[in-house]
Amino acid sequence: MCETGETAQSAVRFSHAAATAGGRVIWSEVNLAVAQGEFLAVLGPNGVGKSTLVKAALGLVALSAGSVTVLGLPAGQAGRQIGYLPQRRNFDAGLRVRGVDIVALGSHGERWGLPLPFGARFLSSRRAAAERIREVIELVGATTFANRPIGQVSGGEQQRLLIAQALVRRPRLLVLDEPLDSLDLPSQAAVAALISRICREHKVTVMLVAHDVNPILPYLDRVAYVARGGAVCGTPDEVIRSEILSELYRTPVEVLRASDGRLVVVGEPEAPARHTDRHGEPSSVPAQQW
């Protein structure tokens, strides 16, 4: 169970929530409130339902029990108030679409790029959209490469452009699913700092899925640690502790701090094989380094 005292001002609120897939309970009795303007990370090993949790908040996965509200509305109804970055996409090196065009998709995603009717209103809207695209590209530090083909910029630069795409509509909530996955360490640090700045300076609530907390640890307000069908939440120091994770896993788990400051979680049970369920969640539970 993951609880917090935050109620009326919650950007996201799960109440006695449960999710199942193929008759298997992924997690249950999750009570989680993400405060407005908070930077929260959803942590845990592969296969425990981290992505399912955020997809439930987006209305992409139906709960089997309980409820979830987002910005005061049932999941799936907040629309333009949410910016969403799915798990990392792979752009072919030969793709000639410019980064700025990828960002522009965020301004008219529900119309799949179809233009508004011609006339003064269209021209005004088009100018406003172009200015907003320029603003978010500058905000994420992508001005120098936004006009290059998306397939010819680095992974970290691609992530900046995709974050810009998610910000075009001025969302109140930014949901990011493994945004640091497959990036090198300098890019992870840079993107993590960028996300934190967006949260603090622009008062955007951030709900970020990660399996490695180290790049984002200095910026987090709280974490929700998902494992073995449940979740606990609190500050990183409150949650990523031997006694908490041992209770969550129902097996001895030890949390150590490496010489370089990383949190190392040892003793977690491993599944014998890796495969994904119908929601794309890997079903194995490997040992973790944080």
C-alpha positions as CSV (number, residue, x, y, z in Angstrom):
1,M,0.0,0.0,0.0
2,C,1.3,3.5,-0.9
3,E,-0.2,6.3,1.0
4,T,0.3,10.0,1.5
5,G,-1.5,12.8,3.4
6,E,-2.1,14.8,0.2
7,T,-5.8,14.7,-0.8
8,A,-7.5,17.9,-2.2
9,Q,-4.5,19.1,-4.1
10,S,-3.6,15.8,-5.7
11,A,-2.7,15.8,-9.4
12,V,-3.0,12.0,-9.5
13,R,-4.8,9.9,-7.0
14,F,-5.1,6.1,-6.8
15,S,-7.6,4.7,-4.3
16,H,-7.6,1.0,-3.4
17,A,-6.5,0.4,-7.0
18,A,-5.7,-3.0,-8.5
19,A,-4.7,-4.1,-12.0
20,T,-4.7,-7.6,-13.5
21,A,-3.5,-9.1,-16.8
22,G,-4.4,-12.6,-18.0
23,G,-5.9,-13.5,-14.7
24,R,-2.8,-12.5,-12.8
25,V,-2.8,-9.7,-10.2
26,I,-0.1,-7.1,-11.2
27,W,-0.7,-5.0,-8.1
28,S,-3.5,-4.3,-5.7
29,E,-4.6,-2.0,-2.8
30,V,-2.5,0.9,-4.2
31,N,-3.3,4.2,-2.5
32,L,-1.2,6.9,-4.0
33,A,-1.6,10.6,-4.3
34,V,0.9,12.7,-6.4
35,A,0.8,16.3,-5.2
36,Q,0.5,19.2,-7.7
37,G,4.0,20.4,-8.7
38,E,5.7,17.2,-7.2
39,F,8.4,15.2,-8.9
40,L,7.6,11.5,-8.2
41,A,9.5,8.5,-9.6
42,V,7.8,5.1,-10.0
43,L,10.5,2.6,-9.3
44,G,11.0,-1.1,-9.2
45,P,12.4,-4.1,-11.1
46,N,11.3,-5.0,-14.6
47,G,8.0,-6.9,-14.7
48,V,6.3,-5.5,-11.6
49,G,3.8,-3.2,-13.3
50,K,5.4,0.3,-13.2
51,S,4.3,1.1,-16.8
52,T,0.9,-0.4,-16.0
53,L,0.6,2.1,-13.1
54,V,1.1,5.1,-15.3
55,K,-1.0,3.7,-18.2
56,A,-3.8,3.3,-15.7
57,A,-3.4,7.0,-14.8
58,L,-3.6,7.8,-18.5
59,G,-6.7,5.7,-19.0
60,L,-4.9,3.3,-21.3
61,V,-5.3,0.4,-18.9
62,A,-8.5,-0.3,-17.0
63,L,-8.3,-1.0,-13.3
64,S,-9.8,-4.3,-12.0
65,A,-10.7,-2.6,-8.7
66,G,-10.5,0.8,-7.1
67,S,-10.3,4.2,-8.8
68,V,-7.9,6.7,-10.2
69,T,-8.4,10.4,-10.8
70,V,-6.1,12.8,-12.7
71,L,-6.3,16.5,-12.3
72,G,-9.7,16.0,-10.6
73,L,-11.1,13.9,-13.5
74,P,-11.5,10.2,-14.1
75,A,-8.5,8.6,-15.8
76,G,-8.5,9.3,-19.6
77,Q,-10.5,12.5,-19.4
78,A,-7.8,15.1,-18.7
79,G,-6.7,15.2,-22.4
80,R,-4.6,18.2,-23.3
81,Q,-3.7,18.8,-19.6
82,I,-1.3,15.8,-19.8
83,G,2.0,15.5,-21.6
84,Y,3.0,11.9,-22.2
85,L,6.3,10.4,-23.3
86,P,6.0,6.7,-23.9
87,Q,8.9,4.2,-23.6
88,R,11.8,5.2,-25.8
89,R,11.3,5.1,-29.5
90,N,14.0,4.1,-32.0
91,F,14.3,6.4,-34.9
92,D,16.0,5.0,-38.0
93,A,19.2,6.8,-38.9
94,G,17.9,7.4,-42.3
95,L,14.7,9.2,-41.2
96,R,14.7,12.6,-42.7
97,V,11.8,14.1,-40.7
98,R,13.2,17.1,-38.8
99,G,13.2,17.4,-35.0
100,V,11.1,20.5,-35.2
101,D,8.4,18.5,-37.1
102,I,8.4,15.8,-34.4
103,V,7.9,18.6,-31.8
104,A,5.0,20.1,-33.9
105,L,3.1,16.8,-33.7
106,G,2.4,17.6,-30.1
107,S,0.3,20.7,-31.0
108,H,-2.3,18.8,-33.0
109,G,-1.9,15.2,-32.0
110,E,-5.7,14.6,-31.9
111,R,-6.0,15.7,-35.5
112,W,-3.1,13.6,-36.7
113,G,-1.6,16.7,-38.4
114,L,-4.8,17.8,-40.3
115,P,-4.9,21.6,-40.6
116,L,-7.5,23.8,-39.2
117,P,-9.9,25.6,-41.7
118,F,-8.3,28.3,-43.7
119,G,-8.9,32.0,-42.8
120,A,-7.7,34.5,-40.3
121,R,-8.4,32.2,-37.3
122,F,-6.2,29.5,-38.9
123,L,-3.4,31.9,-39.6
124,S,-3.5,33.2,-36.0
125,S,-3.6,29.7,-34.6
126,R,-0.8,28.6,-36.8
127,R,1.4,31.6,-35.7
128,A,0.6,30.9,-32.1
129,A,1.5,27.2,-32.6
130,A,4.7,28.0,-34.3
131,E,5.7,30.4,-31.5
132,R,4.9,27.8,-28.9
133,I,7.0,25.2,-30.7
134,R,9.9,27.6,-30.8
135,E,9.4,28.2,-27.0
136,V,9.5,24.6,-26.0
137,I,12.5,23.8,-28.3
138,E,14.4,26.6,-26.6
139,L,13.2,25.4,-23.2
140,V,14.7,22.0,-23.6
141,G,17.9,23.3,-25.1
142,A,17.3,21.9,-28.6
143,T,17.5,25.0,-30.7
144,T,20.9,24.1,-32.3
145,F,19.8,20.8,-33.6
146,A,16.0,21.0,-34.0
147,N,16.2,21.5,-37.7
148,R,18.3,18.4,-38.3
149,P,16.8,15.1,-39.3
150,I,15.6,13.3,-36.1
151,G,17.6,10.2,-37.2
152,Q,20.8,12.1,-37.2
153,V,20.9,13.5,-33.7
154,S,22.0,11.7,-30.6
155,G,19.8,9.7,-28.2
156,G,19.9,12.5,-25.6
157,E,19.0,15.1,-28.2
158,Q,16.1,12.9,-29.4
159,Q,14.8,12.7,-25.9
160,R,15.0,16.5,-25.5
161,L,12.9,16.9,-28.7
162,L,10.3,14.3,-27.5
163,I,10.0,16.1,-24.1
164,A,9.5,19.3,-26.1
165,Q,6.7,17.5,-28.0
166,A,5.0,16.5,-24.7
167,L,5.2,20.1,-23.5
168,V,3.7,21.9,-26.5
169,R,0.2,22.0,-25.0
170,R,1.4,23.5,-21.7
171,P,0.4,20.4,-19.7
172,R,-0.2,20.4,-15.9
173,L,1.0,16.8,-15.6
174,L,4.0,15.3,-17.4
175,V,4.1,11.5,-17.5
176,L,7.4,9.9,-18.6
177,D,7.9,6.2,-19.1
178,E,11.6,5.2,-18.9
179,P,12.9,8.5,-20.5
180,L,16.5,7.7,-19.5
181,D,16.6,4.2,-20.9
182,S,19.4,3.5,-23.3
183,L,21.0,6.9,-22.8
184,D,24.7,7.3,-21.9
185,L,25.4,8.6,-18.4
186,P,26.1,12.2,-19.4
187,S,22.8,12.3,-21.4
188,Q,20.9,10.7,-18.4
189,A,22.2,13.4,-16.1
190,A,21.4,16.2,-18.5
191,V,17.9,15.0,-19.3
192,A,17.2,14.4,-15.5
193,A,18.2,17.9,-14.7
194,L,16.0,19.2,-17.5
195,I,13.0,17.4,-16.3
196,S,13.6,18.7,-12.8
197,R,13.9,22.3,-14.0
198,I,10.6,22.0,-15.9
199,C,8.9,20.7,-12.8
200,R,10.2,23.4,-10.5
201,E,10.2,26.5,-12.8
202,H,7.0,25.7,-14.7
203,K,5.0,24.1,-11.8
204,V,4.5,20.9,-13.8
205,T,3.7,17.7,-11.9
206,V,6.1,14.9,-13.0
207,M,5.4,11.2,-12.8
208,L,8.4,9.4,-14.1
209,V,9.0,5.6,-14.5
210,A,12.5,4.4,-13.9
211,H,14.4,1.3,-13.0
212,D,17.6,3.2,-12.1
213,V,17.1,6.0,-9.6
214,N,20.6,7.3,-9.5
215,P,20.3,9.9,-12.3
216,I,17.2,11.4,-10.8
217,L,17.8,10.9,-7.1
218,P,19.0,14.5,-6.4
219,Y,15.8,15.9,-7.8
220,L,13.0,13.7,-6.4
221,D,10.4,14.7,-3.9
222,R,9.1,11.2,-3.4
223,V,9.2,7.7,-4.9
224,A,6.6,5.0,-5.3
225,Y,8.4,1.6,-5.2
226,V,6.4,-1.2,-6.9
227,A,7.1,-4.8,-6.3
228,R,5.4,-8.2,-5.8
229,G,1.9,-7.0,-6.2
230,G,2.1,-3.9,-4.0
231,A,3.7,-0.5,-3.6
232,V,5.1,1.7,-0.9
233,C,5.9,5.4,-1.2
234,G,7.7,8.2,0.6
235,T,11.0,10.0,0.2
236,P,13.9,7.9,-1.3
237,D,15.5,7.6,2.2
238,E,12.2,6.4,3.6
239,V,11.5,3.8,1.0
240,I,14.7,2.5,-0.4
241,R,15.7,0.7,2.8
242,S,16.4,-2.9,3.7
243,E,13.5,-3.4,6.0
244,I,11.0,-1.7,3.7
245,L,12.0,-3.7,0.6
246,S,12.3,-6.9,2.6
247,E,8.7,-6.6,3.7
248,L,7.5,-5.6,0.2
249,Y,9.3,-8.7,-1.4
250,R,8.6,-11.0,1.6
251,T,12.2,-12.1,1.4
252,P,15.5,-10.6,2.8
253,V,16.6,-7.6,0.7
254,E,19.7,-5.6,1.6
255,V,20.3,-2.0,0.5
256,L,23.9,-0.9,0.4
257,R,25.5,2.4,-0.7
258,A,28.5,2.0,-3.1
259,S,31.6,4.1,-2.9
260,D,30.4,6.3,-5.7
261,G,27.1,7.0,-3.9
262,R,24.9,4.5,-5.8
263,L,22.3,2.6,-3.9
264,V,22.7,-1.1,-4.5
265,V,19.8,-3.4,-3.8
266,V,20.7,-7.0,-3.4
267,G,18.8,-10.2,-2.6
268,E,15.8,-9.6,-4.8
269,P,14.3,-12.8,-6.2
270,E,14.9,-13.5,-9.9
271,A,12.4,-15.1,-12.3
272,P,13.9,-18.0,-14.3
273,A,13.0,-16.5,-17.7
274,R,12.3,-13.2,-19.4
275,H,9.2,-12.5,-21.5
276,T,6.6,-9.8,-21.7
277,D,2.9,-9.9,-20.8
278,R,0.2,-8.4,-23.0
279,H,0.9,-4.9,-21.7
280,G,4.5,-5.1,-22.7
281,E,5.7,-5.6,-19.1
282,P,8.7,-7.9,-18.8
283,S,7.8,-10.7,-16.4
284,S,11.3,-11.4,-15.0
285,V,12.5,-9.7,-11.7
286,P,16.2,-9.1,-11.9
287,A,18.5,-7.9,-9.1
288,Q,18.7,-4.2,-9.0
289,Q,21.4,-1.5,-8.8
290,W,20.2,2.0,-7.9
